[in-house]
Amino acid sequence: MSGSAAGRQLSPAEAKGWLAGSFDDFFGSEGISSGVVPENSLQGNSGRNQRKKDLSAAPGCGTNRVLSRKRAKASSVDRPCSKSRQNWSQSQDEPWVDKYKPETQNDLAVQKKKIEEVETWLRMHIFQRHPKQGGSVLLLTGPAGCGKTATIQILAKDLGVQVQEWTNPISLDFTKEDVRNISGHDSNSHAFPSQAQTALFQDFLLRANKYNKLQMLGESSQNDKKLILIEDMPNQFYRDPSSLHEILRRFVRTSRCPLIFIISDNFSGDSNQRLLFPKEVLEELCISVISFKPVAPTNMMKVLNRIVAAEANINRENYAPDRASLELLCKGCSGDIRSAINSLQFFSMKECSLEKDFWSRKKRSSTLKGETAAAVCNIRKKSKSDISEDQAIQAIGGKDASIFLFHALGKIIYCKREPLSESEFPQLPSHLLEHHRDTLLIHPEDIVEKSHMSGSMFNLYLHQNYVEFFTDIDDIVRASEYLSAADVLCGNWSSRLVMEEYSTSVSTRGVIHSNKSRAFAHCQGGMGFRPLHKPQWFFINSKYQENCAAAKSLFSSFCLSPECLQTELLPYLAKLANPMRNEAQIAFIQDVGRLPLKRHFGRLKLETLTDKDPGVPDLLAGYEEDPIDMHAADVAVQMEENRTNENDCDGLPLSSSQRSGSELPCSQPQPVAAQVAMEEDELNIEEYDSD
Ligand SMILES: Nc1ncnc2c1ncn2[C@@H]1O[C@H](COP(=O)(O)OP(=O)(O)OP(=O)(O)O)[C@@H](O)[C@H]1O
């Protein structure tokens, strides 16, 4: 958020206007208990989560998300203060995300295909369900604010299905009595809140499955079909995902209605989805997964235009942003419709000084550049290439945009360009003409930053994947030189943190510039989709660490560093054949001390990078900031522990190379193969004494 926003003091009236509605559960005199309210969770909370995120994406309100999530909300029919709520709803301070919430499928800004997918799933698992079929589970994923919950609510309404939603209890100050009531047995032992939370959740599922939702005033009781919705995941499951899996196994066996989880994407690498729903569990319990995409700019524009038009009718004093401004707004919210609507409301407030700041800045820059009537298209054009425009987007409530590694790499490798007109064309001297390129539509440094990945790790991915997208060997040579330079920049650990930014700049821009087949906008098509892969470096590095640890332990008597052992001593020992060495040592020498020219090394099997893969292997997850600096000892310790458990041989922990023949990995020379290799190379056996 810009400085002006941060620095601005809200007047008490403003603050009240924004906050009162959302926090009246806390401020109001309704006396909602802060204690545990398990009954709330069990009564079914259909429709109440509409308001729970209303301010979560508003500028400066990021931290309210937890609060708003925890807030127990109710529709106007299930709250004693429905009248005052209604009055308040009609006031102009009502959050527009609620005021203009979608009522029908056509109103939804979600991709039609996704709505159909969810609808088909619901029909199949609710109406065409086999009587003996157990419970079915659906997992909805996608970025925050892309309309997952809204879609479920509208479809449930259209299909006449009740939604029973779990909400985490506000407080976990359980008494022993509570726990006894929930778990059904007397417990003298100390009950931890986490256990109680799991028990509560389990109990909720059981009851939701067994009993119908309480019928509220004005609700029809025609249909007893229902679904259970979990968006507020109990924290305990993040600490112990197996407890969730156990509950789900039981649910799938015994339940009669579908269970839907909504989990928003997370870009930081420790994906909640992978943690809570690993592949094996998805397969075992036949959990369907439907992934939503960010709301498309065209859909977003439609919604914003509709709101602006409706607001203009109601309140003519409201500032109505023009088309160019709405486009900027759409761009800045990264496909999050909640954030876009909140920003629109925020900046349409007349008294909002931030908005004035922004519009005056925009006006000034327009005047300076003589942009008047053509402002819209110029802004669009400028926004593609001018970094200050990005800052402007941030100024109108832009979200902190993140992109998955897969897309970030794609943006660099496919590097979209825009043709330049004659007048804009920078006149390069004739000897530099070969470096002429159309304007890039991306900022490589921004993309690396948004991928939330360290520079050296990003370089690894680029290095692994760029070749497939080149057509000329000379271009590859040039690109590889840039990558080498980038590597050198990152080489010194003491300056790496600072230099990483320069390093990624060199590598990404180097690769982009070197690829002449993508130098101009008109020659960018025709490449089609090519899969991206994870760096082989991960495997090779772990193999290297393993070998270092093994060299150190097997040849400790030489008191040499692992590098020296592997590059100097072992190649020498490989030329000798000392019958006094043990089998493990001989196998290791064969493995790392020789580079037989006659042997053909196959290519390692590459692992495909999927679109939401955080890109950091589990082993490196803790070192993501600086994987290359990952200390060998840590890996060695880990591997040594494994090895000592697996095969203790004369008290020496052995690497994979040193296990008995049948256990050697296929990349290693097997004893028989080693024998053949020795014969082929006609090695002379000499006496050698290391002492
Ligand atoms: N046309 C629209 N389509 C979808 N949502 C809309 C639309 N207009 C307004 N909204 C509001 O935008 C919000 C979308 O949030 P929703 O909870 O559906 O997103 P989500 O994908 O479930 O995100 P999260 O993971 O953060 O819960 C809702 O409050 C909804 O009422």
The ligand as an ORCA input file, in Angstrom:
! r2SCAN-3c Opt
* xyz 0 1
  N     -20.156    -11.827     -9.829
  C     -19.618    -12.353     -8.742
  N     -19.095    -13.588     -8.793
  C     -18.526    -14.129     -7.691
  N     -18.452    -13.494     -6.502
  C     -18.971    -12.269     -6.409
  C     -19.567    -11.639     -7.519
  N     -19.978    -10.434     -7.133
  C     -19.667    -10.305     -5.841
  N     -19.087    -11.390     -5.386
  C     -18.630    -11.587     -4.022
  O     -17.228    -11.855     -4.040
  C     -16.902    -12.743     -2.997
  C     -16.194    -13.949     -3.593
  O     -15.675    -14.688     -2.559
  P     -15.775    -16.258     -2.375
  O     -15.832    -16.517     -0.909
  O     -16.820    -16.846     -3.220
  O     -14.364    -16.660     -2.938
  P     -13.499    -17.959     -2.622
  O     -12.943    -18.375     -3.922
  O     -14.314    -18.927     -1.846
  O     -12.341    -17.314     -1.785
  P     -11.748    -17.737     -0.375
  O     -10.859    -18.864     -0.665
  O     -11.033    -16.515      0.065
  O     -12.911    -18.092      0.489
  C     -18.193    -13.142     -2.322
  O     -18.377    -12.354     -1.178
  C     -19.255    -12.795     -3.361
  O     -20.480    -12.452     -2.777
*
